[in-house]
Each structure stands twice: as structure tokens, then as C-alpha cells.
Amino acid sequence: MAYAIIKAGGKQHKVTVGEKLDVTKIEVNEGENATFEVLAHGEGESLVVGTPVVEGASVIAKVLRQFKAEKVLSFKFKRRKGYHRTRGHRQLLTQVEILSINA
């Protein structure tokens, strides 16, 4: 099965055709296609690694939805000082479905 390692939102993801994944928010409307840079791609035992990207290779993905992740709480505490702070954060994410890997 063919796979590719793409760069999306400053992170790297290993993807295959038909896979759905959540990436850091990208500025593409729902229902439209997004193109990602390919850092490496392979099929079976063969692997092609780019320097830093593979020339002429791309991954096409359809944007399914824009959403916020679950809230992550950050809690700071200093014992015996009466100090405690709670902060919450919800990461903005985009769910995409991989349509094709063009290598």
C-alpha cells in the first residue's frame, strides 16, 4: 500500500489514500481540496526521501470540517502560598480525507 509523509501545520503525518485525519487548522473552506508537500513517499519496501521535499510530488486532500478540539486544562499550583491558576485552551483543527498521492 502506498503511503506518504506530509507536512501540515508544522507537523509531519504518515498518510494513505482514503485515510481521515485531523491537522492543525489550514485556511481552506469545507468541501474544497487542499494540497500538501510530500517529505517522503513509499510503496512496499521502496522509499523516496526528499531534501527537504520530494520534487513534483503532492498529496491532495478534501477538507471535511473545521472544528475545535477538546479543552486542555493547564493548572499551576504553589503549595502553602495560596497560589493556583487554571487556564483552558481549545486547539483549532481541520479534518481532511486523503484523496490521492501523486508521486
Backbone as ProteinMPNN parsed JSONL, in Angstrom:
{"seq_chain_A": "MAYAIIKAGGKQHKVTVGEKLDVTKIEVNEGENATFEVLAHGEGESLVVGTPVVEGASVIAKVLRQFKAEKVLSFKFKRRKGYHRTRGHRQLLTQVEILSINA", "coords_chain_A": {"N_chain_A": [[0.841, -1.186, 0.0], [0.573, 2.189, -0.855], [2.099, 4.998, 0.685], [2.562, 8.233, 2.212], [4.598, 10.794, 3.655], [3.638, 13.717, 4.973], [3.777, 17.325, 5.279], [2.067, 19.284, 7.46], [0.79, 22.053, 8.922], [3.126, 22.503, 10.447], [3.709, 20.051, 11.47], [4.415, 16.531, 11.01], [2.851, 13.961, 9.162], [1.984, 10.584, 8.595], [0.379, 9.276, 5.865], [-2.23, 7.534, 4.059], [-4.13, 6.689, 1.11], [-7.555, 7.508, 1.312], [-7.628, 7.762, 4.043], [-8.683, 9.459, 7.024], [-7.821, 12.347, 8.809], [-6.916, 14.578, 11.506], [-5.631, 17.775, 11.338], [-3.571, 20.618, 12.212], [-5.232, 23.759, 12.028], [-5.981, 24.74, 8.707], [-6.233, 27.215, 6.17], [-8.603, 26.692, 4.346], [-11.7, 26.337, 2.77], [-14.564, 24.363, 3.805], [-15.243, 21.375, 2.022], [-13.65, 21.995, -0.134], [-10.513, 21.305, -1.89], [-7.272, 20.587, -0.579], [-3.73, 20.976, -0.886], [-0.791, 19.262, -0.047], [2.701, 19.356, 0.9], [5.098, 16.842, 0.113], [7.217, 15.007, 2.094], [8.368, 12.525, 2.101], [7.834, 9.44, 0.343], [6.488, 6.181, -0.189], [6.265, 2.742, -1.278], [5.534, -0.452, -0.45], [8.636, -1.931, -0.002], [10.2, 0.085, -1.039], [11.422, 3.437, -0.698], [11.284, 6.906, -1.051], [13.014, 9.732, -0.272], [12.8, 13.172, 0.313], [14.69, 16.28, -0.124], [14.428, 19.17, 1.136], [11.838, 18.402, 0.443], [9.998, 16.166, -1.73], [10.458, 16.562, -5.093], [7.939, 17.506, -7.374], [6.039, 15.858, -6.247], [2.907, 15.441, -4.577], [0.172, 15.641, -2.257], [-3.248, 15.29, -2.361], [-6.031, 16.444, -0.62], [-9.328, 16.402, 0.732], [-11.161, 18.857, 2.427], [-13.01, 18.195, 5.204], [-14.2, 19.236, 7.589], [-14.049, 22.131, 9.772], [-13.028, 22.573, 13.064], [-13.022, 22.708, 16.718], [-10.794, 21.255, 19.074], [-11.056, 19.073, 21.964], [-11.185, 20.626, 25.21], [-8.149, 21.534, 26.778], [-6.765, 21.559, 29.92], [-4.7, 23.679, 31.863], [-2.919, 23.753, 34.783], [-1.58, 25.566, 37.402], [0.256, 25.528, 40.434], [1.3, 26.416, 43.664], [2.488, 25.175, 46.528], [1.338, 25.826, 49.851], [1.2, 28.583, 49.52], [-1.095, 29.657, 48.613], [-1.508, 29.975, 45.953], [-2.878, 29.365, 42.862], [-3.618, 28.675, 39.509], [-5.784, 28.319, 36.799], [-6.04, 27.543, 33.449], [-7.581, 27.301, 30.26], [-7.576, 25.747, 27.012], [-8.485, 25.457, 23.613], [-7.643, 23.795, 20.79], [-7.552, 24.799, 17.374], [-8.659, 22.889, 14.694], [-8.517, 21.036, 11.578], [-10.33, 18.712, 9.767], [-9.384, 16.331, 7.436], [-9.67, 14.353, 4.406], [-7.749, 12.032, 2.73], [-7.334, 12.089, -0.684], [-5.71, 11.498, -2.95], [-2.376, 10.373, -3.74], [0.199, 11.797, -5.32], [2.992, 10.859, -6.794]], "CA_chain_A": [[0.0, 0.0, 0.0], [1.364, 3.414, -0.951], [1.945, 5.959, 1.767], [3.381, 9.436, 2.085], [4.778, 11.588, 4.862], [3.351, 15.087, 4.553], [3.973, 18.409, 6.233], [0.808, 20.022, 7.61], [0.731, 22.817, 10.159], [4.346, 22.387, 11.234], [3.849, 18.684, 11.945], [4.528, 15.529, 9.964], [1.852, 12.915, 9.276], [2.068, 9.484, 7.636], [-0.978, 9.137, 5.347], [-2.534, 6.659, 2.945], [-5.336, 7.11, 0.4], [-8.79, 7.168, 1.997], [-7.5, 7.998, 5.478], [-9.15, 10.736, 7.566], [-7.009, 12.759, 9.934], [-7.074, 15.935, 11.995], [-4.383, 18.536, 11.281], [-3.696, 21.984, 12.676], [-6.115, 24.477, 11.111], [-5.499, 25.3, 7.449], [-7.198, 28.19, 5.654], [-9.305, 26.194, 3.166], [-13.107, 26.16, 3.112], [-15.07, 22.994, 3.82], [-15.639, 20.876, 0.712], [-12.6, 22.271, -1.125], [-9.331, 20.452, -1.808], [-6.025, 21.179, -0.105], [-2.539, 20.286, -1.377], [0.271, 19.225, 0.954], [4.04, 18.994, 0.454], [5.483, 15.471, 0.452], [8.589, 14.902, 2.58], [8.829, 11.194, 1.689], [6.748, 8.548, -0.047], [6.977, 4.838, -0.415], [5.326, 1.666, -1.577], [6.217, -1.696, -0.111], [9.966, -1.756, 0.575], [10.89, 1.251, -1.597], [11.169, 4.705, -0.021], [11.935, 8.067, -1.654], [13.079, 10.794, 0.724], [13.117, 14.463, -0.286], [15.701, 17.122, 0.53], [13.589, 18.603, 2.185], [10.586, 17.853, -0.098], [10.136, 15.407, -2.965], [10.073, 17.414, -6.221], [6.873, 17.012, -8.226], [5.101, 15.006, -5.508], [1.935, 16.172, -3.771], [-0.948, 14.885, -1.704], [-4.493, 16.047, -2.466], [-6.954, 16.071, 0.441], [-10.579, 17.147, 0.781], [-11.445, 19.365, 3.764], [-14.325, 17.745, 5.636], [-14.769, 20.2, 8.53], [-13.207, 22.936, 10.645], [-13.603, 22.42, 14.394], [-12.135, 22.877, 17.861], [-10.538, 20.027, 19.816], [-11.483, 19.098, 23.357], [-10.447, 21.59, 26.023], [-7.0, 21.077, 27.546], [-6.609, 22.426, 31.08], [-3.361, 23.875, 32.398], [-3.1, 24.118, 36.179], [-0.353, 25.906, 38.112], [-0.002, 25.462, 41.863], [2.451, 26.504, 44.555], [1.985, 24.728, 47.82], [1.397, 26.677, 51.053], [1.252, 30.003, 49.167], [-2.421, 30.094, 48.186], [-1.427, 30.32, 44.534], [-3.268, 28.376, 41.864], [-4.167, 29.276, 38.29], [-6.297, 27.358, 35.827], [-6.247, 28.092, 32.114], [-8.057, 26.313, 29.307], [-7.23, 26.026, 25.615], [-9.055, 24.552, 22.614], [-6.883, 23.905, 19.551], [-8.316, 24.835, 16.131], [-8.245, 21.774, 13.854], [-9.196, 20.784, 10.312], [-10.385, 17.29, 9.431], [-9.218, 16.137, 5.992], [-9.648, 12.993, 3.901], [-6.746, 11.95, 1.673], [-7.932, 11.626, -1.944], [-4.708, 10.872, -3.819], [-0.941, 10.629, -3.528], [0.837, 11.943, -6.651], [4.435, 10.766, -6.574]], "C_chain_A": [[0.878, 1.239, 0.0], [1.071, 4.325, 0.238], [2.839, 7.156, 1.492], [3.502, 10.08, 3.455], [4.656, 13.039, 4.431], [3.642, 16.063, 5.681], [2.679, 19.215, 6.273], [0.806, 20.734, 8.954], [1.952, 22.67, 11.044], [4.576, 21.0, 11.799], [3.937, 17.745, 10.754], [3.516, 14.416, 10.227], [2.104, 11.857, 8.21], [0.643, 9.183, 7.183], [-1.042, 8.11, 4.23], [-3.834, 7.141, 2.313], [-6.568, 6.612, 1.158], [-8.777, 7.432, 3.487], [-8.054, 9.37, 5.853], [-8.265, 11.081, 8.749], [-7.27, 14.213, 10.276], [-5.713, 16.607, 11.996], [-4.642, 19.919, 11.868], [-4.419, 22.798, 11.615], [-5.382, 25.004, 9.876], [-6.613, 26.171, 6.875], [-7.78, 27.748, 4.317], [-10.739, 25.937, 3.595], [-13.509, 24.693, 3.067], [-15.547, 22.598, 2.427], [-14.611, 21.117, -0.375], [-11.42, 21.329, -0.908], [-8.123, 21.248, -1.333], [-4.872, 20.332, -0.629], [-1.445, 20.384, -0.318], [1.593, 18.849, 0.309], [4.366, 17.584, 0.93], [6.949, 15.461, 0.869], [9.209, 13.565, 2.19], [7.617, 10.395, 1.244], [7.333, 7.181, -0.351], [5.854, 3.883, -0.748], [6.068, 0.36, -1.343], [7.547, -1.417, 0.568], [10.687, -0.509, 0.061], [10.467, 2.525, -0.871], [11.958, 5.801, -0.724], [11.858, 9.199, -0.646], [13.503, 12.072, 0.035], [14.174, 15.21, 0.491], [15.321, 18.591, 0.412], [12.274, 18.019, 1.659], [10.886, 17.087, -1.382], [9.606, 16.27, -4.107], [8.982, 16.749, -7.05], [5.857, 16.125, -7.525], [4.159, 15.88, -4.689], [0.873, 15.21, -3.267], [-2.171, 15.795, -1.76], [-5.449, 15.519, -1.392], [-8.188, 16.961, 0.387], [-10.826, 17.568, 2.222], [-12.868, 18.982, 4.132], [-14.981, 18.73, 6.605], [-13.677, 20.939, 9.275], [-13.836, 22.844, 12.036], [-12.561, 22.708, 15.465], [-11.994, 21.543, 18.582], [-11.121, 20.152, 21.225], [-10.611, 20.075, 24.146], [-9.323, 20.91, 26.796], [-6.805, 22.06, 28.68], [-5.157, 22.472, 31.522], [-3.527, 24.408, 33.809], [-1.744, 24.366, 36.818], [-0.68, 25.984, 39.601], [1.302, 25.584, 42.63], [1.962, 26.196, 45.969], [2.255, 25.744, 48.923], [1.424, 28.167, 50.741], [-0.112, 30.536, 48.744], [-2.472, 30.47, 46.718], [-1.866, 29.142, 43.681], [-3.959, 29.086, 40.719], [-4.616, 28.161, 37.357], [-6.551, 28.085, 34.517], [-6.727, 26.976, 31.205], [-7.701, 26.736, 27.886], [-7.905, 25.0, 24.725], [-8.356, 24.802, 21.291], [-7.82, 23.921, 18.343], [-7.771, 23.761, 15.187], [-9.053, 21.734, 12.566], [-9.168, 19.286, 10.065], [-10.33, 17.156, 7.916], [-9.277, 14.652, 5.667], [-8.698, 12.964, 2.713], [-7.379, 11.335, 0.427], [-6.908, 10.911, -2.829], [-3.304, 11.268, -3.406], [-0.296, 10.632, -4.904], [2.351, 11.955, -6.456], [5.172, 10.791, -7.893]], "O_chain_A": [[1.829, 1.326, 0.777], [-0.058, 4.404, 0.722], [3.743, 7.105, 0.659], [2.626, 9.932, 4.306], [5.454, 13.536, 3.636], [3.738, 15.696, 6.852], [2.245, 19.762, 5.259], [0.82, 20.09, 10.003], [1.833, 22.708, 12.269], [5.54, 20.787, 12.535], [3.583, 18.109, 9.633], [3.341, 13.98, 11.365], [2.402, 12.184, 7.061], [-0.215, 8.872, 8.009], [-0.053, 7.846, 3.546], [-4.564, 7.922, 2.922], [-6.626, 5.461, 1.589], [-9.818, 7.336, 4.136], [-7.914, 10.33, 5.096], [-7.985, 10.23, 9.594], [-7.775, 14.981, 9.458], [-4.756, 16.092, 12.574], [-5.791, 20.34, 12.005], [-4.238, 22.554, 10.422], [-4.322, 25.622, 9.975], [-7.795, 25.891, 7.076], [-7.492, 28.345, 3.28], [-10.975, 25.38, 4.667], [-12.881, 23.883, 2.385], [-16.182, 23.393, 1.734], [-14.689, 20.503, -1.439], [-11.332, 20.647, 0.112], [-7.976, 22.43, -1.646], [-5.01, 19.121, -0.799], [-1.203, 21.454, 0.24], [1.629, 18.127, -0.687], [3.96, 17.18, 2.02], [7.822, 15.858, 0.097], [10.417, 13.472, 1.972], [6.503, 10.636, 1.708], [8.5, 7.043, -0.716], [4.674, 4.164, -0.537], [7.1, 0.099, -1.961], [7.59, -0.744, 1.598], [11.679, -0.085, 0.654], [9.31, 2.677, -0.479], [13.156, 5.651, -0.968], [10.771, 9.584, -0.214], [14.458, 12.071, -0.742], [14.52, 14.839, 1.613], [15.922, 19.246, -0.439], [11.647, 17.218, 2.352], [11.898, 17.329, -2.039], [8.441, 16.668, -4.096], [9.084, 15.57, -7.39], [4.898, 15.681, -8.155], [4.555, 16.924, -4.172], [0.707, 14.109, -3.791], [-2.139, 16.925, -1.273], [-5.653, 14.312, -1.266], [-8.098, 18.137, 0.036], [-10.719, 16.753, 3.138], [-13.821, 19.385, 3.465], [-16.167, 19.033, 6.475], [-12.548, 20.465, 9.401], [-15.047, 23.017, 12.177], [-11.384, 22.923, 15.171], [-12.959, 20.787, 18.691], [-11.614, 21.21, 21.616], [-9.456, 20.319, 23.798], [-9.516, 19.85, 27.392], [-6.69, 23.263, 28.446], [-4.468, 21.452, 31.556], [-4.206, 25.414, 34.012], [-0.864, 23.505, 36.789], [-1.754, 26.448, 39.985], [2.294, 24.938, 42.291], [1.112, 26.902, 46.513], [3.277, 26.43, 48.919], [1.66, 28.959, 51.653], [-0.268, 31.739, 48.537], [-3.368, 31.194, 46.285], [-1.296, 28.055, 43.765], [-4.777, 29.981, 40.926], [-3.901, 27.179, 37.157], [-7.206, 29.126, 34.493], [-6.321, 25.825, 31.366], [-7.545, 27.922, 27.596], [-7.903, 23.808, 25.035], [-8.459, 25.892, 20.728], [-8.775, 23.146, 18.29], [-6.572, 23.722, 14.911], [-10.131, 22.321, 12.474], [-8.112, 18.658, 10.144], [-11.114, 17.775, 7.196], [-8.984, 13.802, 6.508], [-8.822, 13.774, 1.795], [-7.891, 10.216, 0.464], [-7.195, 9.854, -3.39], [-3.069, 12.323, -2.817], [-0.246, 9.603, -5.577], [2.918, 12.951, -6.006], [6.401, 10.722, -7.914]]}, "name": "protein", "num_of_chains": 1, "seq": "MAYAIIKAGGKQHKVTVGEKLDVTKIEVNEGENATFEVLAHGEGESLVVGTPVVEGASVIAKVLRQFKAEKVLSFKFKRRKGYHRTRGHRQLLTQVEILSINA"}
